[in-house]
């Protein structure tokens, strides 16, 4: 131990703890021959590839892009202007809109913004440099006047007349945005015609407005978009660390009817030649994901190549989530199945597993070291659930901080849990009895748990018996303090 002020931060990145998660994502039916589009597919008008022509390649969209086609969900009857209905597609309709859709009812009156009236939406970048672009269903004059009434001031953003609710990245805990259930997603806004661009700072908002070099002009991003095809929800991600893969793309193909079988597409753009062979051999029904295999979640997995990208098309089993491919990517399971630098079976972790740790001095907490939305999730509908973390050595633990992902994609929830500790991984003692712990995006989606006494522990165990936000235990980061 490094003295009473030592701090060990244990980051729970997807794929490094005892994963047993249920996975969600979606895609659509149809295959293509190498170098061609899926059979019968026509050039997109107003889809993902078209929207990429209005995003800057020099901005944060190059590292993360999350797209959603709200117009398609309305046509399908999955949503109305009042919000989502019932049915299997509901986990997909928020893609590209995040909290703007989740808080649509609260936002519509005071701001004039209703995500469910939009045509398309896209979220770009990773926290804190993120922005949102909404196309269609926007009355620029009404939105402008309502934001001004809330206190917005004029500001030039990306060479256009915009509005500023607060300084870049600022959060006002008693300001108008937090009262509407947001954090700082509307700090900086440009609204013109039927387009809204907004974010916590001016720079990413300017990138969402476009630039001289559009994202569609990036050969790599264009290749992944071409591979994904006609999608209703999609994410394109550049790996945080250089490896064998340049870009990952996952998507839910547009269902033609509400009763269609969901089809997910996974696209991998290689940096090295070995990626194609690795992806084809590992990404099969036998691949271990969460508590089971892909065969338990899919009826079929077909591989092909579209230009320079390798593609897997998954027909999902009825009754499951339609967003499986997205969760494979978020939890780093996709990287393990596509990148030859990753271990062949890194997810068969059903015992306490060392996690990434580092020592630092006390003080303001650094921004969580997670990708947007990265988190661990237990199997659904199966409480109680247990998460065990190995700190690597015995420390004096007095205080824990638990975190969930950034507020842009999460809503408030309460998890019921207890804390137990052990020095040997076999015998555990109860440090904190079971209780309700609220996670609120407004103050940072974190929970602090103070132990009654400083306890010598190497292993920390959370036993979770309930979650008001989802039928599973969820966690992104655990920090263990000695004081």
C-alpha positions in Angstrom: 0.0 0.0 0.0 1.2 3.5 -0.8 0.1 5.4 2.4 -3.3 6.4 3.6 -3.8 8.9 0.7 -3.1 6.3 -2.0 -5.9 5.9 -4.6 -6.4 2.9 -6.8 -8.7 3.5 -9.7 -10.1 0.3 -11.2 -11.6 1.0 -14.6 -14.2 -1.5 -15.6 -13.8 -1.4 -19.4 -16.0 -3.7 -21.5 -14.4 -7.1 -21.7 -12.1 -6.9 -18.7 -14.4 -8.0 -15.9 -16.5 -11.2 -15.5 -18.8 -10.5 -18.4 -22.1 -12.3 -18.6 -24.0 -9.7 -20.4 -27.0 -9.8 -22.7 -26.2 -8.1 -25.9 -28.3 -5.8 -28.1 -28.0 -4.5 -31.6 -29.5 -5.0 -35.0 -29.1 -5.3 -38.7 -31.0 -6.2 -41.8 -31.3 -8.9 -44.2 -29.5 -9.3 -47.5 -26.0 -10.1 -48.6 -23.7 -8.8 -51.4 -21.1 -10.1 -53.6 -17.6 -8.8 -53.1 -17.3 -5.1 -54.2 -21.1 -4.7 -54.8 -24.0 -3.4 -52.8 -26.7 -5.7 -51.4 -29.0 -7.1 -54.0 -31.6 -4.7 -55.1 -30.2 -1.8 -53.0 -30.4 1.6 -54.6 -28.2 4.6 -53.9 -29.3 6.2 -50.7 -31.1 9.5 -50.6 -31.1 11.1 -47.2 -29.5 8.1 -45.5 -26.2 7.6 -43.7 -23.9 8.2 -46.6 -25.8 11.3 -47.6 -25.7 12.8 -44.1 -21.9 12.2 -44.0 -21.6 14.8 -46.8 -22.6 17.4 -44.3 -20.2 16.4 -41.5 -16.6 17.6 -41.3 -13.9 15.0 -41.7 -11.6 17.1 -39.6 -13.9 17.0 -36.6 -14.8 14.4 -34.0 -17.1 12.5 -36.4 -13.9 10.8 -37.7 -13.5 8.9 -34.4 -17.2 8.3 -33.5 -20.5 8.6 -35.4 -23.9 7.3 -34.2 -26.7 7.6 -36.8 -30.4 7.1 -36.6 -33.3 7.4 -39.1 -36.3 8.6 -37.2 -38.4 9.1 -40.4 -38.1 5.4 -41.0 -39.3 4.5 -37.5 -42.3 6.8 -37.9 -43.2 5.2 -41.3 -42.9 1.8 -39.7 -45.2 2.9 -36.8 -42.5 2.3 -34.2 -42.7 5.9 -33.0 -45.1 8.8 -33.3 -44.6 12.5 -32.7 -45.4 11.7 -29.0 -42.6 9.2 -28.6 -41.9 5.5 -29.0 -44.6 2.9 -29.0 -44.3 -0.7 -28.0 -42.5 -3.5 -29.9 -39.1 -5.0 -30.6 -37.6 -1.9 -32.3 -37.7 0.4 -29.3 -34.0 -0.1 -28.3 -33.0 1.2 -31.8 -35.1 4.4 -32.1 -32.8 6.5 -29.8 -29.8 5.9 -32.0 -28.4 9.2 -33.3 -30.5 11.3 -30.9 -29.6 10.2 -27.3 -30.9 12.4 -24.5 -32.7 14.7 -27.0 -35.0 11.8 -27.7 -35.1 10.5 -24.2 -36.1 13.9 -22.9 -38.3 14.8 -25.9 -41.5 15.3 -23.9 -39.8 17.7 -21.5 -38.0 19.6 -24.3 -40.7 20.0 -26.8 -42.6 22.9 -25.1 -39.7 25.0 -23.6 -37.3 24.5 -26.6 -39.4 23.6 -29.6 -37.2 20.6 -30.2 -39.0 17.2 -30.6 -36.7 14.5 -31.8 -39.6 12.3 -32.8 -40.6 14.8 -35.5 -37.1 14.7 -37.0 -36.0 12.8 -40.1 -32.4 11.9 -39.2 -30.0 12.4 -36.3 -26.3 11.9 -35.7 -24.2 12.1 -32.6 -20.5 12.7 -33.2 -17.4 12.5 -31.1 -16.5 11.2 -27.6 -16.9 13.1 -24.4 -16.4 15.9 -23.8 -16.1 16.8 -27.5 -19.5 15.7 -28.7 -22.2 17.2 -30.8 -25.6 16.4 -32.2 -27.0 17.1 -35.7 -30.8 16.8 -36.3 -32.3 17.2 -39.7 -36.0 17.6 -40.4 -38.9 18.5 -38.2 -37.2 21.7 -36.9 -38.8 25.1 -36.9 -35.7 27.3 -36.7 -37.6 30.5 -35.8 -39.5 28.8 -33.0 -36.4 27.0 -31.6 -34.4 30.3 -31.7 -37.0 32.3 -29.9 -37.6 29.7 -27.2 -33.9 29.3 -26.5 -33.5 33.0 -26.2 -36.4 33.0 -23.7 -34.4 30.5 -21.7 -31.4 32.8 -21.6 -29.4 32.0 -24.7 -27.1 34.7 -26.1 -25.9 35.3 -29.7 -22.6 33.6 -30.7 -20.9 32.9 -34.0 -20.2 29.1 -34.4 -18.6 27.6 -37.4 -19.1 30.9 -39.3 -22.8 30.9 -38.7 -25.1 32.8 -36.3 -25.7 30.6 -33.3 -26.8 30.7 -29.6 -24.9 30.1 -26.4 -26.6 29.0 -23.2 -23.3 28.8 -21.2 -19.5 28.7 -21.7 -18.0 25.7 -23.5 -18.4 22.5 -21.5 -19.9 24.4 -18.5 -22.6 22.8 -16.4 -25.0 24.9 -14.3 -26.7 22.7 -11.7 -29.5 25.1 -11.3 -29.6 26.3 -14.9 -32.4 25.9 -17.5 -30.8 22.8 -19.2 -30.6 20.8 -16.0 -34.1 21.7 -15.1 -35.1 20.1 -18.4 -33.2 16.9 -17.6 -30.1 17.7 -19.7 -26.5 18.4 -18.7 -24.9 20.7 -21.3 -26.0 19.2 -24.6 -27.6 22.5 -25.7 -24.8 24.8 -24.5 -24.0 25.9 -28.0 -26.6 25.7 -30.8 -26.9 26.6 -34.4 -30.4 26.3 -35.9 -31.2 27.1 -39.5 -34.0 25.9 -41.8 -34.8 22.4 -40.6 -31.3 21.7 -39.2 -30.2 21.8 -35.6 -26.6 21.4 -34.5 -25.9 21.4 -30.8 -23.3 20.4 -28.2 -21.4 21.3 -25.1 -18.8 23.3 -26.9 -18.5 25.3 -30.1 -15.8 23.3 -31.9 -17.7 20.0 -32.2 -20.9 21.9 -33.1 -19.0 23.6 -36.0 -17.9 20.1 -37.1 -21.5 19.0 -37.1 -22.3 21.9 -39.5 -19.8 20.5 -42.0 -16.7 22.0 -43.6 -14.5 22.1 -46.7 -13.6 18.4 -46.3 -16.7 16.3 -45.7 -16.6 13.0 -43.9 -18.0 11.3 -47.0 -14.7 12.2 -48.7 -12.8 10.0 -46.3 -12.1 6.8 -48.3 -12.2 4.7 -45.0 -15.4 6.1 -43.7 -17.1 5.9 -47.2 -16.0 2.2 -47.4 -17.6 1.4 -44.1 -20.8 3.3 -44.9 -21.0 1.4 -48.2 -20.5 -1.8 -46.4 -23.3 -1.1 -43.9 -25.8 -0.3 -46.6 -29.3 0.9 -46.0 -29.5 1.2 -42.2 -32.0 2.6 -39.7 -29.4 2.8 -36.9 -25.6 2.6 -37.2 -22.3 3.4 -35.4 -18.9 3.9 -37.0 -16.0 3.8 -34.5 -12.2 4.3 -34.8 -10.4 2.1 -32.2 -8.9 4.1 -29.4 -5.6 2.2 -29.7 -3.9 1.5 -33.0 -4.2 -2.1 -34.0 -5.1 -4.3 -36.9 -8.4 -2.6 -37.6 -8.9 1.0 -38.9 -12.6 1.3 -38.4 -15.5 -0.7 -37.1 -19.1 -0.2 -38.3 -22.3 -1.8 -37.0 -25.8 -1.3 -38.2 -29.4 -2.3 -38.1 -30.7 -2.7 -41.6 -34.0 -1.0 -42.3 -36.9 -3.4 -41.6 -39.6 -3.1 -44.3 -42.3 -4.1 -41.8 -42.7 -4.1 -38.0 -42.8 -7.9 -38.1 -39.6 -8.3 -40.0 -36.8 -10.4 -38.6 -34.0 -8.1 -37.4 -30.8 -8.2 -39.3 -27.5 -6.7 -38.1 -24.5 -5.8 -40.1 -20.9 -5.8 -38.8 -18.2 -4.2 -41.0 -14.5 -4.3 -40.3 -12.0 -2.1 -42.3 -8.6 -3.7 -42.0 -5.3 -2.1 -41.4 -3.4 -5.4 -41.8 -4.2 -8.3 -44.2 -4.7 -10.8 -41.3 -7.9 -9.1 -40.2 -10.0 -10.7 -42.9 -9.0 -14.3 -42.0 -9.3 -13.6 -38.2 -12.8 -12.0 -38.6 -14.1 -14.8 -40.8 -12.8 -17.6 -38.5 -13.7 -16.0 -35.1 -17.0 -14.3 -35.9 -19.1 -17.5 -36.0 -21.9 -19.1 -34.1 -19.3 -20.6 -31.8 -18.0 -17.2 -30.7 -18.4 -16.7 -27.0 -20.3 -13.4 -26.1 -21.6 -12.6 -22.7 -22.9 -15.7 -21.0 -23.3 -17.8 -24.2 -22.5 -18.0 -27.9 -23.6 -16.1 -31.0 -25.5 -19.1 -32.1 -27.9 -18.7 -29.2 -28.7 -15.2 -30.4 -28.7 -15.6 -34.2 -30.3 -17.8 -36.8 -27.5 -17.3 -39.4 -24.2 -15.5 -39.9 -23.0 -14.9 -43.4 -19.6 -13.4 -44.4 -18.7 -11.4 -47.5 -16.5 -8.6 -48.6 -17.6 -5.1 -49.8 -14.7 -3.3 -51.4 -12.0 -3.2 -48.8 -14.3 -3.9 -45.8 -15.2 -7.3 -44.4 -18.8 -7.9 -43.5 -20.8 -10.3 -41.4 -24.6 -10.2 -41.7 -26.5 -11.7 -38.8 -30.2 -12.7 -38.8 -31.2 -12.4 -35.2 -33.4 -14.8 -33.4 -37.0 -13.6 -32.8 -37.7 -12.3 -29.3 -34.2 -10.9 -28.7 -32.9 -7.4 -28.8 -32.5 -5.8 -32.2 -29.3 -4.0 -31.3 -26.8 -6.9 -30.8 -24.0 -5.7 -33.1 -23.8 -2.3 -31.3 -23.3 -4.0 -27.9 -20.7 -6.3 -29.4 -18.7 -3.2 -30.4 -19.4 -1.2 -27.2 -18.2 -4.1 -25.0 -15.0 -4.7 -27.1 -16.2 -8.1 -27.9 -16.1 -7.2 -31.6 -12.5 -6.2 -31.4 -11.7 -9.6 -29.8 -13.4 -11.4 -32.7 -11.9 -9.3 -35.5 -8.4 -8.0 -34.5 -5.7 -10.7 -34.7 -3.8 -8.7 -32.0 -6.6 -9.5 -29.5 -6.8 -12.9 -27.6 -8.9 -15.6 -29.3 -11.2 -16.0 -26.4 -10.9 -13.1 -24.0 -14.5 -13.1 -22.9 -14.7 -16.5 -21.2 -14.2 -14.7 -17.9 -16.3 -16.4 -15.3 -14.0 -15.8 -12.3 -12.5 -12.7 -10.6 -10.3 -11.0 -13.2 -7.6 -8.3 -12.8 -8.8 -5.0 -14.2 -6.8 -2.1 -15.5 -5.6 0.0 -12.5 -3.4 2.9 -11.8 -2.3 4.9 -8.7 -2.8 8.6 -8.4 -3.0 11.2 -5.7 -6.3 12.3 -4.3 -8.0 15.3 -5.9 -10.5 16.0 -8.6 -11.4 12.8 -10.5 -10.2 12.6 -14.0 -12.7 12.0 -16.8 -13.7 8.3 -16.9 -11.4 6.4 -19.2 -14.2 4.8 -21.3 -15.5 5.1 -24.8 -18.9 6.6 -25.2 -21.4 4.2 -23.6 -18.8 1.5 -22.7 -20.1 -0.5 -19.7 -20.4 -3.9 -18.2 -23.9 -5.4 -18.0 -25.1 -8.7 -16.4 -27.6 -11.1 -18.0 -31.1 -9.5 -18.1 -34.1 -10.5 -16.0 -31.9 -12.6 -13.6 -31.3 -10.8 -10.3 -29.3 -11.1 -8.1 -26.1 -10.4 -10.1 -22.5 -10.3 -8.8 -19.5 -8.4 -10.0 -16.1 -9.1 -8.5 -13.0 -6.9 -9.0 -9.4 -7.8 -8.2 -7.5 -4.7 -7.2 -4.2 -6.5 -7.8 -2.9 -6.2 -4.2 -4.3 -5.7 -0.7 -5.2 -2.0 0.0 -6.9 -0.1 2.8 -10.3 0.8 1.3 -12.5 3.4 2.8 -14.6 4.8 0.0 -15.9 3.6 -3.4 -17.1 5.6 -6.4 -19.2 3.9 -9.0 -19.9 5.3 -12.4 -22.2 4.8 -15.4 -21.7 6.1 -19.0 -21.9 9.8 -20.0 -25.2 11.5 -19.7 -25.6 11.9 -23.5 -26.9 8.4 -23.8 -28.2 7.5 -20.3 -31.1 8.4 -18.0 -31.3 8.4 -14.3 -31.7 5.0 -12.5 -31.3 3.5 -9.0 -29.4 0.3 -8.4 -29.9 -1.8 -5.2 -26.6 -3.3 -4.1 -24.3 -4.4 -1.3 -20.5 -4.3 -1.0 -18.4 -7.2 0.3 -14.6 -7.4 0.6 -12.0 -10.2 0.7 -8.2 -10.5 1.0 -8.0 -14.0 -0.5 -10.9 -14.1 -3.0 -12.6 -16.9 -1.0 -13.8 -15.5 2.3 -15.9 -12.4 2.0 -17.2 -10.0 4.7 -20.1 -7.6 4.3 -18.8 -4.0 4.3 -22.0 -2.2 3.2 -25.5 -3.7 3.6 -27.8 -3.7 0.6 -29.3 -0.3 -0.2 -30.6 1.9 -3.0 -28.0 4.0 -4.8 -29.3 6.6 -7.4 -27.3 7.3 -10.5 -28.2 10.7 -11.9 -26.7 12.1 -15.2 -27.0 15.7 -14.0 -24.2 15.5 -11.4 -22.1 13.0 -13.4 -23.8 9.6 -13.1 -21.7 8.6 -10.2 -22.4 7.1 -6.7 -20.1 7.4 -3.7 -20.2 4.7 -1.1 -18.4 5.3 2.2 -17.4 2.2 4.2 -17.9 2.3 8.0 -14.2 1.7 8.6 -11.1 1.4 6.5 -11.0 -2.2 5.4 -8.0 -4.2 4.1 -9.2 -5.7 0.8 -7.9 -7.0 -2.5 -11.2 -8.2 -3.9 -14.4 -6.0 -4.0 -17.7 -7.7 -4.7 -20.9 -5.9 -5.6 -24.1 -7.9 -5.2 -26.8 -6.2 -7.3 -30.5 -7.1 -6.6 -32.3 -4.4 -8.6 -32.0 -1.6 -11.2 -34.9 0.8 -12.0 -33.4 1.7 -15.4 -32.9 -1.8 -16.9 -33.4 -5.4 -15.9 -29.7 -6.0 -15.3 -26.8 -4.8 -13.2 -24.7 -2.1 -15.0 -21.4 -0.4 -14.3 -18.7 1.5 -16.2 -16.1 2.3 -13.6 -15.2 1.6 -10.0 -12.8 3.7 -8.0 -11.5 2.5 -4.6 -10.1 5.2 -2.3 -8.1 4.7 0.9 -9.6 7.8 2.6 
